Amino acid sequence: MMIKLELPAFETLRYLAEHDPERLERLRRTLTEQLIARSPETSRQRLRGLQFQIEARIRLAPNPVAACIAISGMMHSALDKLQRALRGPEPKAAPSAKILVFHPRR
């Protein structure tokens, strides 16, 4: 299922970022809410949880660039987990240990 949302032109987004960041933030929240509302009901709870995590990272970041880096890190971590899942379990290495022999005292 493909969900399409209409984004303003890049130049409009850039203008908002430079001159009206609060309006850009409202737009981001509105589009996020629309995306979640249009998603299958079975996905909404997970998407809301992800939205909560992203919002927390944004609030904790000292500036927009740090927020972007933090969210990018979340994305890379999720993609890494997906890649490992697609590759399947890694073969387990045989346990190695040094065996100590104890001789009784005589």
DSSP file (Angstrom, degrees, kcal/mol; ACC not computed):
  #  RESIDUE AA STRUCTURE BP1 BP2  ACC     N-H-->O    O-->H-N    N-H-->O    O-->H-N    TCO  KAPPA ALPHA  PHI   PSI    X-CA   Y-CA   Z-CA
    1    1 A M              0   0    0      0, 0.0     2,-0.5     0, 0.0     0, 0.0   0.000 360.0 360.0 360.0 123.5    0.0    0.0    0.0
    2    2 A M        -     0   0    0      2,-0.0     2,-0.6     0, 0.0     0, 0.0  -0.853 360.0-160.7-100.9 126.0    1.5    3.3   -1.1
    3    3 A I        -     0   0    0     -2,-0.5     2,-0.5     2,-0.0    32,-0.0  -0.927   8.3-163.7-107.7 122.9    0.6    6.4    0.9
    4    4 A K        -     0   0    0     -2,-0.6     2,-0.4     2,-0.0    -2,-0.0  -0.898   7.3-175.1-110.2 134.1    1.2    9.7   -0.8
    5    5 A L        -     0   0    0     -2,-0.5     2,-0.6     2,-0.0    26,-0.0  -0.973  28.0-120.8-122.2 141.5    1.3   13.0    0.9
    6    6 A E        -     0   0    0     -2,-0.4    -2,-0.0    25,-0.0    25,-0.0  -0.723  29.6-165.5 -84.1 118.4    1.6   16.4   -0.9
    7    7 A L        -     0   0    0     -2,-0.6     3,-0.1     1,-0.1     6,-0.0  -0.778  24.0-110.9 -98.2 146.1    4.7   18.2    0.2
    8    8 A P        -     0   0    0      0, 0.0    -1,-0.1     0, 0.0     5,-0.1  -0.270  52.4 -77.2 -64.0 164.0    5.2   21.9   -0.6
    9    9 A A     >  -     0   0    0      1,-0.1     4,-2.2     3,-0.0     3,-0.4  -0.228  42.5-111.3 -60.3 153.5    7.9   22.7   -3.1
   10   10 A F  H  > S+     0   0    0      1,-0.2     4,-2.8     2,-0.2     5,-0.2   0.892 118.5  55.4 -55.2 -42.9   11.5   22.6   -1.9
   11   11 A E  H  > S+     0   0    0      1,-0.2     4,-2.3     2,-0.2    -1,-0.2   0.872 107.3  50.2 -61.0 -37.1   11.9   26.4   -2.1
   12   12 A T  H  > S+     0   0    0     -3,-0.4     4,-2.5     2,-0.2    -1,-0.2   0.923 111.2  48.2 -65.9 -44.2    8.8   26.8    0.1
   13   13 A L  H  X S+     0   0    0     -4,-2.2     4,-2.5     1,-0.2    -2,-0.2   0.908 112.0  49.6 -62.6 -41.7   10.3   24.4    2.7
   14   14 A R  H  X S+     0   0    0     -4,-2.8     4,-2.1     2,-0.2    -1,-0.2   0.911 109.9  50.9 -63.8 -42.0   13.6   26.2    2.6
   15   15 A Y  H  X>S+     0   0    0     -4,-2.3     4,-3.0    -5,-0.2     5,-0.5   0.934 111.2  48.4 -60.8 -45.9   11.9   29.6    3.0
   16   16 A L  H  X5S+     0   0    0     -4,-2.5     4,-2.2     1,-0.2     8,-0.3   0.913 109.7  52.4 -61.0 -42.6   10.0   28.2    6.1
   17   17 A A  H  <5S+     0   0    0     -4,-2.5    -1,-0.2     1,-0.2    -2,-0.2   0.885 118.2  37.1 -60.8 -38.5   13.2   26.8    7.6
   18   18 A E  H  <5S+     0   0    0     -4,-2.1    -2,-0.2    -5,-0.2    -1,-0.2   0.832 134.4  18.7 -82.8 -34.1   14.9   30.2    7.2
   19   19 A H  H  <5S+     0   0    0     -4,-3.0    -3,-0.2    -5,-0.2    -2,-0.2   0.675 133.6  22.8-116.3 -22.5   12.1   32.6    8.0
   20   20 A D    >X< +     0   0    0     -4,-2.2     4,-1.9    -5,-0.5     3,-0.6  -0.419  57.5 162.5-147.2  65.4    9.3   30.7    9.9
   21   21 A P  H 3> S+     0   0    0      0, 0.0     4,-2.3     0, 0.0     5,-0.1   0.791  77.4  59.6 -60.8 -28.1   10.6   27.5   11.6
   22   22 A E  H 3> S+     0   0    0      2,-0.2     4,-2.1     1,-0.2     5,-0.1   0.908 106.2  47.0 -66.9 -39.9    7.6   27.3   13.8
   23   23 A R  H <> S+     0   0    0     -3,-0.6     4,-2.3     2,-0.2    -1,-0.2   0.894 111.0  52.2 -66.8 -39.2    5.3   27.0   10.8
   24   24 A L  H  X S+     0   0    0     -4,-1.9     4,-2.4    -8,-0.3    -2,-0.2   0.900 108.9  50.7 -62.0 -40.3    7.6   24.4    9.3
   25   25 A E  H  X S+     0   0    0     -4,-2.3     4,-2.4     2,-0.2    -2,-0.2   0.905 109.0  50.5 -64.9 -41.4    7.4   22.5   12.6
   26   26 A R  H  X S+     0   0    0     -4,-2.1     4,-2.5     1,-0.2    -2,-0.2   0.909 110.5  50.4 -62.0 -40.8    3.6   22.6   12.5
   27   27 A L  H  X S+     0   0    0     -4,-2.3     4,-2.9     2,-0.2     5,-0.3   0.919 109.2  51.2 -62.0 -44.0    3.7   21.4    8.9
   28   28 A R  H  X S+     0   0    0     -4,-2.4     4,-2.3     1,-0.2    -2,-0.2   0.928 112.3  46.0 -59.4 -45.7    5.9   18.5    9.9
   29   29 A R  H  X S+     0   0    0     -4,-2.4     4,-2.4     2,-0.2    -1,-0.2   0.901 113.0  49.9 -65.3 -40.7    3.6   17.5   12.7
   30   30 A T  H  X S+     0   0    0     -4,-2.5     4,-2.5     2,-0.2    -2,-0.2   0.937 112.7  45.9 -63.4 -47.3    0.5   17.8   10.5
   31   31 A L  H  X S+     0   0    0     -4,-2.9     4,-2.4     2,-0.2    -1,-0.2   0.884 111.9  52.2 -64.8 -37.9    2.1   15.6    7.7
   32   32 A T  H  X S+     0   0    0     -4,-2.3     4,-2.4    -5,-0.3    -1,-0.2   0.935 110.7  47.7 -61.9 -45.9    3.3   13.1   10.3
   33   33 A E  H  X S+     0   0    0     -4,-2.4     4,-2.7     1,-0.2    -2,-0.2   0.904 111.4  50.6 -62.7 -41.8   -0.2   12.8   11.8
   34   34 A Q  H  X S+     0   0    0     -4,-2.5     4,-2.0     2,-0.2    -1,-0.2   0.914 109.8  50.7 -61.9 -42.8   -1.8   12.5    8.3
   35   35 A L  H  X S+     0   0    0     -4,-2.4     4,-0.7     2,-0.2    -2,-0.2   0.931 112.9  45.0 -61.2 -46.5    0.7    9.7    7.4
   36   36 A I  H >< S+     0   0    0     -4,-2.4     3,-0.9     1,-0.2    -2,-0.2   0.916 111.9  52.4 -64.6 -42.7   -0.1    7.8   10.6
   37   37 A A  H 3< S+     0   0    0     -4,-2.7    -1,-0.2     1,-0.2    -2,-0.2   0.837 111.2  47.3 -63.4 -32.5   -3.8    8.3   10.1
   38   38 A R  H 3< S+     0   0    0     -4,-2.0    -1,-0.2    -5,-0.2    -2,-0.2   0.548  94.8  98.4 -85.4  -8.0   -3.7    6.9    6.6
   39   39 A S  S << S-     0   0    0     -3,-0.9     5,-0.1    -4,-0.7    -3,-0.0  -0.359  91.9 -81.5 -77.2 158.7   -1.6    3.9    7.6
   40   40 A P    >>  -     0   0    0      0, 0.0     3,-2.1     0, 0.0     4,-1.0  -0.305  39.7-119.7 -58.0 143.4   -3.1    0.5    8.2
   41   41 A E  H 3> S+     0   0    0      1,-0.3     4,-0.6     2,-0.2     3,-0.5   0.827 112.3  62.4 -55.9 -33.1   -4.6    0.2   11.6
   42   42 A T  H 34 S+     0   0    0      1,-0.2    -1,-0.3     2,-0.1     4,-0.3   0.711 107.9  43.4 -67.0 -19.3   -2.2   -2.7   12.5
   43   43 A S  H <> S+     0   0    0     -3,-2.1     4,-2.4     2,-0.1    -1,-0.2   0.616  90.7  85.6 -98.6 -15.3    0.8   -0.3   12.0
   44   44 A R  H  X S+     0   0    0     -4,-1.0     4,-2.7    -3,-0.5     5,-0.2   0.873  86.4  51.1 -61.6 -42.3   -0.5    2.8   13.8
   45   45 A Q  H  X S+     0   0    0     -4,-0.6     4,-2.0     1,-0.2    -1,-0.2   0.929 113.3  45.9 -62.6 -43.2    0.6    1.9   17.3
   46   46 A R  H  > S+     0   0    0     -4,-0.3     4,-2.3     1,-0.2    -1,-0.2   0.898 112.9  50.6 -64.6 -40.5    4.1    1.1   16.2
   47   47 A L  H  X S+     0   0    0     -4,-2.4     4,-2.7     2,-0.2    -2,-0.2   0.893 109.1  50.8 -65.6 -39.1    4.2    4.3   14.2
   48   48 A R  H  X S+     0   0    0     -4,-2.7     4,-2.4     2,-0.2    -1,-0.2   0.890 109.9  50.9 -64.9 -37.9    3.0    6.3   17.2
   49   49 A G  H  X S+     0   0    0     -4,-2.0     4,-2.0    -5,-0.2    -2,-0.2   0.917 111.8  46.8 -63.8 -42.8    5.7    4.7   19.3
   50   50 A L  H  X S+     0   0    0     -4,-2.3     4,-2.5     2,-0.2    -2,-0.2   0.899 110.5  52.8 -64.9 -41.2    8.3    5.6   16.7
   51   51 A Q  H  X S+     0   0    0     -4,-2.7     4,-2.8     1,-0.2    -2,-0.2   0.908 107.7  52.2 -60.0 -41.9    7.0    9.2   16.4
   52   52 A F  H  X S+     0   0    0     -4,-2.4     4,-2.2     1,-0.2    -2,-0.2   0.921 109.8  48.4 -60.2 -44.9    7.3    9.5   20.2
   53   53 A Q  H  X S+     0   0    0     -4,-2.0     4,-2.2     2,-0.2    -2,-0.2   0.911 112.8  47.8 -62.8 -42.6   10.9    8.4   20.1
   54   54 A I  H  X S+     0   0    0     -4,-2.5     4,-2.3     2,-0.2    -2,-0.2   0.927 110.8  50.8 -64.8 -45.0   11.7   10.8   17.3
   55   55 A E  H  X S+     0   0    0     -4,-2.8     4,-2.5     1,-0.2    -1,-0.2   0.894 109.5  51.8 -59.7 -39.9   10.0   13.7   19.1
   56   56 A A  H  X S+     0   0    0     -4,-2.2     4,-2.2     1,-0.2    -1,-0.2   0.918 109.2  49.4 -63.9 -43.3   12.0   12.9   22.2
   57   57 A R  H  X S+     0   0    0     -4,-2.2     4,-1.3     1,-0.2    -1,-0.2   0.894 111.0  50.2 -62.7 -39.3   15.3   13.0   20.2
   58   58 A I  H  < S+     0   0    0     -4,-2.3     3,-0.3     1,-0.2    -2,-0.2   0.930 111.6  47.5 -64.6 -44.7   14.3   16.3   18.7
   59   59 A R  H  < S+     0   0    0     -4,-2.5    -2,-0.2     1,-0.2    -1,-0.2   0.864 113.4  48.1 -65.2 -35.5   13.5   17.8   22.1
   60   60 A L  H  < S+     0   0    0     -4,-2.2    -1,-0.2    -5,-0.2    -2,-0.2   0.710  90.5  98.1 -79.0 -20.2   16.7   16.6   23.7
   61   61 A A  S  < S-     0   0    0     -4,-1.3     6,-0.1    -3,-0.3     4,-0.0  -0.439  70.7-140.5 -72.5 140.4   18.9   17.8   20.8
   62   62 A P  S    S+     0   0    0      0, 0.0    -1,-0.1     0, 0.0    -4,-0.0   0.710  82.3   2.3 -73.3 -18.9   20.7   21.2   21.4
   63   63 A N  S  > S-     0   0    0      1,-0.1     4,-2.0    -5,-0.0     5,-0.2  -0.972  82.6 -94.6-158.7 167.6   20.1   22.3   17.8
   64   64 A P  H  > S+     0   0    0      0, 0.0     4,-2.4     0, 0.0     5,-0.1   0.839 120.4  54.1 -60.0 -34.8   18.5   21.1   14.6
   65   65 A V  H  > S+     0   0    0      2,-0.2     4,-2.4     1,-0.2     5,-0.2   0.925 108.9  48.4 -66.7 -42.6   21.7   19.6   13.2
   66   66 A A  H  > S+     0   0    0      2,-0.2     4,-2.4     1,-0.2    -1,-0.2   0.881 110.8  52.0 -63.6 -37.3   22.1   17.5   16.3
   67   67 A A  H  X S+     0   0    0     -4,-2.0     4,-2.5     2,-0.2     5,-0.2   0.922 109.3  49.6 -63.5 -43.6   18.5   16.4   16.1
   68   68 A C  H  X S+     0   0    0     -4,-2.4     4,-2.4     1,-0.2    -2,-0.2   0.909 111.5  48.6 -61.6 -42.9   19.1   15.3   12.4
   69   69 A I  H  X S+     0   0    0     -4,-2.4     4,-2.2     2,-0.2    -1,-0.2   0.906 111.6  49.8 -64.6 -41.7   22.2   13.4   13.4
   70   70 A A  H  X S+     0   0    0     -4,-2.4     4,-1.8     2,-0.2    -2,-0.2   0.918 113.3  45.2 -64.0 -43.8   20.3   11.6   16.3
   71   71 A I  H  X S+     0   0    0     -4,-2.5     4,-2.2     2,-0.2    -1,-0.2   0.877 111.0  53.7 -68.7 -37.0   17.4   10.6   14.0
   72   72 A S  H  X S+     0   0    0     -4,-2.4     4,-2.6    -5,-0.2    -1,-0.2   0.898 106.6  53.0 -62.1 -39.9   19.8    9.5   11.3
   73   73 A G  H  X S+     0   0    0     -4,-2.2     4,-2.2     2,-0.2    -2,-0.2   0.890 107.0  51.8 -61.7 -39.6   21.5    7.3   13.9
   74   74 A M  H  X S+     0   0    0     -4,-1.8     4,-2.2     2,-0.2    -2,-0.2   0.923 110.7  48.5 -60.5 -44.0   18.1    5.8   14.8
   75   75 A M  H  X S+     0   0    0     -4,-2.2     4,-2.5     1,-0.2    -2,-0.2   0.918 111.2  48.8 -63.8 -44.8   17.5    5.0   11.1
   76   76 A H  H  X S+     0   0    0     -4,-2.6     4,-2.2     1,-0.2    -1,-0.2   0.884 110.4  51.9 -64.5 -37.8   20.9    3.5   10.6
   77   77 A S  H  X S+     0   0    0     -4,-2.2     4,-2.1     2,-0.2    -1,-0.2   0.918 110.8  47.7 -63.5 -43.6   20.5    1.3   13.7
   78   78 A A  H  X S+     0   0    0     -4,-2.2     4,-2.2     1,-0.2    -2,-0.2   0.902 112.1  49.4 -65.0 -41.1   17.1    0.1   12.4
   79   79 A L  H  X S+     0   0    0     -4,-2.5     4,-2.6     2,-0.2    -1,-0.2   0.871 109.0  53.0 -66.1 -36.0   18.5   -0.7    8.9
   80   80 A D  H  X S+     0   0    0     -4,-2.2     4,-2.4     2,-0.2    -2,-0.2   0.918 109.3  48.6 -63.8 -43.3   21.4   -2.6   10.5
   81   81 A K  H  X S+     0   0    0     -4,-2.1     4,-2.2     2,-0.2    -2,-0.2   0.910 112.1  49.5 -62.0 -42.4   19.0   -4.7   12.5
   82   82 A L  H  X S+     0   0    0     -4,-2.2     4,-2.5     2,-0.2    -2,-0.2   0.919 110.1  50.5 -62.7 -44.0   16.9   -5.4    9.3
   83   83 A Q  H  X S+     0   0    0     -4,-2.6     4,-1.8     1,-0.2    -2,-0.2   0.915 111.0  48.5 -61.6 -43.0   20.1   -6.3    7.4
   84   84 A R  H  X S+     0   0    0     -4,-2.4     4,-1.0     1,-0.2    -1,-0.2   0.886 111.3  50.8 -64.6 -37.6   21.1   -8.8   10.1
   85   85 A A  H  < S+     0   0    0     -4,-2.2     3,-0.3     1,-0.2    -2,-0.2   0.892 109.9  49.7 -66.3 -39.2   17.6  -10.3   10.2
   86   86 A L  H  < S+     0   0    0     -4,-2.5    -1,-0.2     1,-0.2    -2,-0.2   0.834 107.8  53.8 -69.5 -31.9   17.7  -10.8    6.4
   87   87 A R  H  < S-     0   0    0     -4,-1.8    -1,-0.2    -5,-0.2    -2,-0.2   0.746 107.9-136.0 -72.7 -22.8   21.1  -12.4    6.5
   88   88 A G     <  -     0   0    0     -4,-1.0    -1,-0.2    -3,-0.3    -2,-0.1  -0.195  43.3 -28.3  88.8 174.2   19.8  -14.9    9.1
   89   89 A P        -     0   0    0      0, 0.0     3,-0.1     0, 0.0    -4,-0.0  -0.314  65.8-120.7 -65.0 142.2   21.5  -16.2   12.2
   90   90 A E        -     0   0    0      1,-0.1    -2,-0.0    -2,-0.0     2,-0.0  -0.579  37.0 -95.9 -79.9 144.5   25.3  -16.2   12.2
   91   91 A P        -     0   0    0      0, 0.0     2,-0.3     0, 0.0    -1,-0.1  -0.348  42.0-118.2 -61.6 138.2   26.9  -19.5   12.7
   92   92 A K        -     0   0    0      1,-0.1     2,-0.2    -3,-0.1     0, 0.0  -0.602  23.7-124.1 -80.7 135.1   27.9  -20.0   16.3
   93   93 A A        -     0   0    0     -2,-0.3     3,-0.1     1,-0.1    -1,-0.1  -0.508  32.6-101.7 -74.9 144.5   31.6  -20.4   17.0
   94   94 A A        -     0   0    0     -2,-0.2    -1,-0.1     1,-0.1     2,-0.0  -0.459  45.0-105.0 -64.9 134.7   32.5  -23.5   18.9
   95   95 A P        -     0   0    0      0, 0.0     2,-0.4     0, 0.0    -1,-0.1  -0.339  37.4-155.8 -61.7 141.0   33.1  -22.7   22.5
   96   96 A S        +     0   0    0     -3,-0.1     2,-0.3     2,-0.0    -3,-0.0  -0.964  22.4 154.3-122.4 138.7   36.8  -22.7   23.3
   97   97 A A        -     0   0    0     -2,-0.4     2,-0.6     2,-0.0     0, 0.0  -0.987  42.6-115.4-156.8 150.4   38.3  -23.2   26.8
   98   98 A K        -     0   0    0     -2,-0.3     2,-0.6     2,-0.0    -2,-0.0  -0.796  32.3-139.3 -88.9 126.4   41.5  -24.4   28.2
   99   99 A I        -     0   0    0     -2,-0.6     2,-0.5     2,-0.0    -2,-0.0  -0.761  12.7-154.1 -91.4 125.2   40.9  -27.6   30.1
  100  100 A L        -     0   0    0     -2,-0.6     2,-0.6     2,-0.0    -2,-0.0  -0.835   4.8-147.4 -99.2 132.7   42.8  -27.8   33.4
  101  101 A V        -     0   0    0     -2,-0.5     2,-0.5     2,-0.0    -2,-0.0  -0.888   8.6-160.1-102.9 124.7   43.6  -31.2   34.7
  102  102 A F        -     0   0    0     -2,-0.6    -2,-0.0     0, 0.0     0, 0.0  -0.913   5.2-157.5-104.6 124.5   43.7  -31.6   38.5
  103  103 A H        -     0   0    0     -2,-0.5    -2,-0.0     1,-0.0     2,-0.0  -0.828  24.6-111.3-100.6 137.9   45.7  -34.5   39.9
  104  104 A P        -     0   0    0      0, 0.0     2,-0.2     0, 0.0    -1,-0.0  -0.341  36.5-107.7 -64.2 148.4   44.9  -35.8   43.3
  105  105 A R              0   0    0      1,-0.1     0, 0.0    -2,-0.0     0, 0.0  -0.485 360.0 360.0 -75.1 146.7   47.5  -35.3   46.0
  106  106 A R              0   0    0     -2,-0.2    -1,-0.1     0, 0.0     0, 0.0   0.374 360.0 360.0-117.5 360.0   49.5  -38.3   47.1
